[in-house]
């Protein structure tokens, strides 16, 4: 949950890539879910 909050408030590092680069788009929500899945599967 802390990770998701950081994504909401902190600037995105380049490593996060173009997935999270559209703050005004619905894609951001989808990208956040994808990013969270990737993060969880790596942990």
N, CA, C and O of each residue as an XYZ file, in Angstrom:
172
protein
N       0.835     -1.204      0.000
C       0.000      0.000      0.000
C       0.873      1.259      0.000
O       0.538      2.253     -0.644
N       1.980      1.209      0.719
C       2.889      2.359      0.738
C       3.392      2.666     -0.671
O       3.549      3.827     -1.049
N       3.639      1.614     -1.432
C       4.153      1.804     -2.788
C       3.133      2.545     -3.634
O       3.485      3.453     -4.387
N       1.865      2.158     -3.509
C       0.814      2.798     -4.303
C       0.693      4.268     -3.913
O       0.495      5.119     -4.781
N       0.807      4.574     -2.639
C       0.722      5.966     -2.200
C       1.902      6.759     -2.757
O       1.738      7.912     -3.156
N       3.077      6.159     -2.788
C       4.237      6.851     -3.338
C       4.023      7.145     -4.815
O       4.387      8.217     -5.299
N       3.427      6.185     -5.538
C       3.163      6.408     -6.958
C       2.229      7.584     -7.153
O       2.319      8.297     -8.153
N       1.329      7.790     -6.197
C       0.340      8.852     -6.336
C       0.962     10.224     -6.090
O       0.515     11.215     -6.667
N       1.981     10.294     -5.245
C       2.480     11.596     -4.803
C       3.878     11.920     -5.310
O       4.216     13.095     -5.450
N       4.703     10.911     -5.591
C       6.081     11.188     -5.984
C       6.223     11.154     -7.500
O       5.471     10.456     -8.180
N       7.187     11.909     -8.036
C       7.447     11.878     -9.478
C       7.875     10.475     -9.902
O       8.490      9.744     -9.126
N       7.551     10.112    -11.118
C       7.887      8.771    -11.588
C       9.347      8.723    -12.032
O       9.788      9.587    -12.790
N      10.102      7.723    -11.570
C      11.460      7.515    -12.070
C      11.409      7.025    -13.512
O      10.418      6.423    -13.925
N      12.464      7.276    -14.283
C      12.481      6.865    -15.694
C      12.237      5.369    -15.854
O      11.671      4.937    -16.858
N      12.664      4.568    -14.859
C      12.527      3.124    -14.947
C      11.072      2.708    -15.066
O      10.766      1.654    -15.624
N      10.164      3.544    -14.535
C       8.749      3.193    -14.590
C       8.230      3.261    -16.020
O       7.200      2.667    -16.341
N       8.933      3.973    -16.864
C       8.649      3.936    -18.283
C       7.384      4.659    -18.683
O       6.760      5.351    -17.879
N       7.013      4.485    -19.947
C       5.902      5.227    -20.519
C       4.559      4.768    -19.981
O       3.544      5.423    -20.220
N       4.534      3.643    -19.250
C       3.261      3.156    -18.718
C       2.598      4.205    -17.841
O       1.382      4.389    -17.893
N       3.410      4.901    -17.025
C       2.834      5.802    -16.026
C       2.973      7.265    -16.432
O       2.922      8.154    -15.583
N       3.146      7.514    -17.718
C       3.530      8.861    -18.136
C       2.340      9.742    -18.508
O       2.539     10.891    -18.904
N       1.101      9.237    -18.392
C      -0.081     10.022    -18.773
C      -0.970     10.286    -17.561
O      -1.949      9.568    -17.356
N      -0.655     11.294    -16.758
C      -1.381     11.538    -15.503
C      -2.844     11.891    -15.716
O      -3.662     11.669    -14.823
N      -3.193     12.433    -16.873
C      -4.570     12.865    -17.097
C      -5.399     11.792    -17.794
O      -6.556     12.017    -18.151
N      -4.787     10.617    -17.983
C      -5.460      9.581    -18.759
C      -5.908      8.437    -17.865
O      -5.317      8.176    -16.817
N      -6.961      7.762    -18.297
C      -7.424      6.575    -17.570
C      -6.337      5.510    -17.577
O      -6.298      4.649    -16.699
N      -5.449      5.569    -18.574
C      -4.365      4.599    -18.672
C      -3.530      4.575    -17.399
O      -2.939      3.549    -17.059
N      -3.480      5.709    -16.691
C      -2.685      5.772    -15.472
C      -3.173      4.747    -14.464
O      -2.370      4.077    -13.815
N      -4.482      4.624    -14.332
C      -5.037      3.672    -13.369
C      -4.667      2.249    -13.763
O      -4.275      1.441    -12.921
N      -4.796      1.955    -15.047
C      -4.441      0.625    -15.540
C      -2.953      0.379    -15.346
O      -2.540     -0.696    -14.912
N      -2.156      1.386    -15.672
C      -0.712      1.248    -15.552
C      -0.312      1.020    -14.109
O       0.605      0.251    -13.825
N      -1.003      1.692    -13.194
C      -0.710      1.520    -11.779
C      -0.969      0.077    -11.367
O      -0.204     -0.513    -10.604
N      -2.059     -0.481    -11.885
C      -2.365     -1.873    -11.557
C      -1.298     -2.806    -12.109
O      -0.889     -3.758    -11.444
N      -0.850     -2.527    -13.334
C       0.196     -3.342    -13.948
C       1.487     -3.214    -13.153
O       2.145     -4.213    -12.860
N       1.844     -1.993    -12.807
C       3.070     -1.749    -12.057
C       3.021     -2.467    -10.716
O       4.009     -3.063    -10.287
N       1.857     -2.408    -10.049
C       1.706     -3.064     -8.752
C       1.848     -4.570     -8.909
O       2.467     -5.225     -8.070
N       1.284     -5.122     -9.971
C       1.407     -6.563    -10.212
C       2.858     -6.943    -10.414
O       3.333     -7.927     -9.847
N       3.568     -6.162    -11.224
C       4.981     -6.438    -11.481
C       5.767     -6.365    -10.183
O       6.611     -7.217     -9.907
N       5.482     -5.335     -9.385
C       6.190     -5.142     -8.125
C       5.931     -6.316     -7.191
O       6.854     -6.838     -6.565
N       4.660     -6.732     -7.102
C       4.298     -7.810     -6.179
C       4.913     -9.131     -6.626
O       5.329     -9.930     -5.787
N       4.977     -9.369     -7.922
C       5.506    -10.645     -8.395
C       7.024    -10.691     -8.222
O       7.604    -11.770     -8.107
N       7.666     -9.524     -8.205
C       9.114     -9.494     -7.981
C       9.450     -9.697     -6.515
O      10.518    -10.215     -6.187
N       8.542     -9.290     -5.627
C       8.818     -9.364     -4.194
C       8.772    -10.805     -3.706
O       8.981    -11.062     -2.521
